[in-house]
């Protein structure tokens, strides 16, 4: 009886270890379902998905499509809008992917289905390699309703006009969401008044917003040679000749230098492969914590094996109050070795504290491309089989013992 209990305990422990190994590894995708309604044939619809890495080490991933509408779907990098079919995600991190659904012009009205699959990419096994290499997969199901009825509609989420300084551009922002199924071109008209008298009037430049997406329409009012004091901005938004929103917002102009300029250098990271012959992105994230908009630029030094070999410099970008922006520079990796990037952000006549980034670059020939974690893992689909074999073996052993 004691031997029987010991065998049962060993079996339970083995199954528990197998299950724990499977649960600790894999890949995730969200959302798991997307429903797109009232899509016009010949149009391109966009959605955003996230690929999740729940592991404690980086994984490579591959994106694929299947189903009736699978060929309509293509993948793009979220930030650069360049084609994307595979990539690498750092440990316990995620990657945003932009998906574009291009409806063929000869598609009949109806509901079409597709599936997006994200799977871990495994390193190729040579003839000398033994064991199993796990490939994990997650999926997102799409339902696409194709119609020939055009729907032009949209909503204004908010209108923002903040206080500013004389001789500094005053940003006026309108957040617009396209709730229709065709491209929207909202018209934003801005009337500036002081003491009840109109002193300026202008229209924001045309912005095209695709179905299902939101855009911030931003227009700067030139305050050069204006007097400090109280003002109002009458902002009206129309779409297709129909008024959607009209709002009057008070604001104040102050003398130059009155408002606080402050900012924070949040993160400094790289994006790309760390081997020779590639162009590496160096991305710094800056947050405007002051009370007025500012321009920001990332600059820094690049050291290799402790020696200065060059500089990095991003474009100077405008950063609105309370918002963040990524400042990007590029580094050409010509030689292997240990690299250090020391960078800071210049904004509004000030500088942030310096951040440091250390990484190692390998020879191109030493890199074999995206791969799953190197250790062997048992695929999820084999766990029930292995468990069943163990249970059957235990039962047979117990029966022989009783006989």
SULPE-V113591 format. One record per residue. N is the residue number from 1. OMEGA is omega in degrees with one decimal (999 if undefined). Layout:
BEGIN
N/OMEGA
N/OMEGA
END
This chain:
BEGIN
1/-179.3
2/179.1
3/179.5
4/180.0
5/178.9
6/179.8
7/178.4
8/179.0
9/178.3
10/179.2
11/-178.6
12/179.4
13/179.8
14/179.7
15/-179.8
16/179.5
17/178.6
18/-179.0
19/-179.6
20/179.0
21/-178.7
22/-176.1
23/-177.1
24/-176.7
25/174.5
26/-177.6
27/-179.5
28/177.6
29/176.8
30/-5.7
31/178.7
32/176.8
33/176.0
34/177.6
35/-179.5
36/-175.9
37/175.2
38/178.4
39/-179.7
40/175.9
41/-177.8
42/179.9
43/176.2
44/179.6
45/-178.1
46/173.5
47/178.2
48/173.7
49/177.1
50/173.7
51/-174.1
52/172.5
53/-178.3
54/-175.3
55/178.2
56/176.8
57/-176.7
58/175.5
59/170.0
60/178.8
61/177.1
62/178.4
63/179.6
64/177.4
65/176.2
66/179.1
67/-175.3
68/-177.6
69/-177.4
70/-178.5
71/179.0
72/-167.5
73/173.3
74/-174.0
75/-178.5
76/174.5
77/-174.3
78/-175.2
79/-172.4
80/179.0
81/174.6
82/-177.6
83/-176.7
84/177.1
85/178.5
86/180.0
87/-179.8
88/179.5
89/178.5
90/-179.7
91/175.6
92/-177.5
93/180.0
94/177.3
95/176.7
96/179.4
97/177.4
98/176.7
99/178.6
100/-179.8
101/-177.9
102/-176.4
103/178.6
104/-175.6
105/-179.5
106/-179.3
107/177.6
108/174.3
109/178.4
110/-178.9
111/-177.8
112/-176.7
113/176.9
114/177.0
115/173.9
116/179.5
117/173.2
118/-177.9
119/176.0
120/179.3
121/-176.0
122/175.7
123/-179.7
124/179.6
125/177.3
126/-178.9
127/-178.5
128/-176.7
129/177.9
130/-180.0
131/-175.9
132/175.7
133/-175.0
134/171.3
135/-179.0
136/-174.2
137/172.6
138/-174.8
139/176.4
140/-178.6
141/-179.7
142/170.6
143/-174.2
144/-179.7
145/-177.9
146/-179.2
147/176.7
148/-180.0
149/-179.6
150/-179.0
151/179.1
152/-178.9
153/179.9
154/179.4
155/173.9
156/-177.8
157/176.1
158/172.0
159/-176.0
160/171.6
161/-177.9
162/175.0
163/-179.4
164/179.8
165/176.1
166/179.7
167/174.7
168/178.9
169/179.4
170/-177.3
171/173.6
172/-172.2
173/176.5
174/176.9
175/-175.1
176/177.5
177/178.1
178/-179.9
179/-180.0
180/-179.4
181/174.7
182/179.6
183/-179.6
184/177.3
185/-177.9
186/176.4
187/-179.8
188/180.0
189/-175.6
190/177.7
191/179.6
192/179.8
193/173.2
194/-178.0
195/176.3
196/-178.9
197/178.2
198/-178.5
199/178.6
200/177.1
201/-179.2
202/-179.5
203/179.2
204/-178.9
205/-174.9
206/176.5
207/176.6
208/-177.1
209/-176.8
210/-179.1
211/176.9
212/-176.7
213/176.7
214/178.0
215/173.5
216/178.1
217/-174.4
218/177.6
219/179.1
220/174.4
221/-179.9
222/-176.9
223/-179.1
224/177.4
225/173.4
226/178.6
227/174.1
228/-178.8
229/-176.6
230/-179.9
231/169.9
232/175.6
233/176.1
234/-175.0
235/178.5
236/-178.9
237/177.6
238/179.9
239/-179.5
240/179.7
241/-179.7
242/179.7
243/179.7
244/-175.5
245/175.1
246/-175.1
247/176.8
248/-173.7
249/177.4
250/175.1
251/-176.4
252/172.5
253/-179.5
254/174.4
255/-178.5
256/177.1
257/-177.8
258/-171.6
259/-175.0
260/173.7
261/-178.1
262/-179.3
263/-177.6
264/175.1
265/-170.4
266/-175.0
267/174.0
268/-175.5
269/173.7
270/177.1
271/-179.1
272/-178.5
273/-177.8
274/173.1
275/-172.9
276/178.8
277/-179.4
278/176.3
279/-174.4
280/173.9
281/170.9
282/-170.8
283/174.2
284/-179.7
285/-177.0
286/177.7
287/177.0
288/-179.3
289/179.3
290/-177.4
291/179.4
292/177.8
293/-177.9
294/170.3
295/-178.1
296/178.8
297/177.1
298/175.8
299/-179.6
300/179.4
301/176.4
302/179.2
303/176.4
304/-177.1
305/176.8
306/-178.6
307/178.9
308/-178.4
309/-179.6
310/179.6
311/171.2
312/-177.8
313/179.0
314/171.2
315/175.6
316/-175.8
317/174.3
318/179.2
319/-178.4
320/178.4
321/176.1
322/-179.9
323/179.9
324/178.1
325/178.0
326/178.7
327/-170.0
328/172.3
329/-175.7
330/-178.1
331/179.5
332/-177.8
333/-177.0
334/-176.1
335/175.7
336/177.1
337/179.8
338/-176.8
339/173.1
340/175.5
341/176.0
342/-172.9
343/172.8
344/-178.3
345/175.4
346/-178.1
347/173.9
348/-178.9
349/-179.7
350/176.1
351/175.5
352/171.6
353/-177.7
354/173.0
355/-177.3
356/-178.4
357/-177.7
358/178.0
359/-178.5
360/179.8
361/-179.3
362/173.5
363/-177.7
364/-177.0
365/-178.4
366/-175.9
367/-176.5
368/177.7
369/-176.8
370/177.7
371/177.7
372/176.2
373/-168.6
374/-176.7
375/-178.6
376/178.0
377/179.0
378/178.6
379/179.7
380/-175.4
381/-178.5
382/-175.4
383/177.7
384/-178.9
385/179.6
386/179.1
387/-179.5
388/179.3
389/179.2
390/-179.6
391/179.4
392/179.5
393/178.8
394/179.6
395/-180.0
396/179.3
397/-180.0
398/179.1
399/178.4
400/-179.6
401/-178.4
402/179.0
403/999
END
